[in-house]
Amino acid sequence: MITSNVVRGIALCFCLALFSQIAYSQATAPMGKATVRIGGWALTVNNKIVKNFDYVGACPVTLQFAWGVLATAPAEIKYHFERSDGAHAPAGQKNLPKANTSVDVNETWDLGANTAAFRDFKGWEELVIDSPNKVSQKIDFTLHCRMPNPLANQ
């Protein structure tokens, strides 16, 4: 005959074993994947923000695109760029070492000429994050290339 103390002892051992198995599985389970989002974006020329993404000035010009990327947990992102002219830059990756801390992803594009084709040129560049989750942000812009006024500096 099994005594009540033995039954209680077996039940206690079973509960402790079950508890330790649950604790172990939670400790060794993979953490949830980080979710990435794009928090902001900007376009600059000569280190000056292009207001309303509408550039007016001499060309050719180097357009500097910037996106701020955040994650819910430390993560590594893999990304690529797409452009309105069909060109593609090499794929990239970047480490986001802290949760909810913006990391810049940048791209440049040399564009324009003082010709009719670029008098009112509309284009875009898009950051496409491929992992850990798919998200993208397109920056639409207009380029108004104008001949510099030689009398302006006199």
Beta strands, then each sheet from edge to edge (+ up, - down):
strand 1: 36-45
strand 2: 48-49
strand 3: 54-57
strand 4: 61-71
strand 5: 75-83
strand 6: 92-96
strand 7: 103-111
strand 8: 121-131
strand 9: 135-145
sheet 1: 2+ 1- 4+ 7-
sheet 2: 3+ 9+ 8- 5+ 6-
end
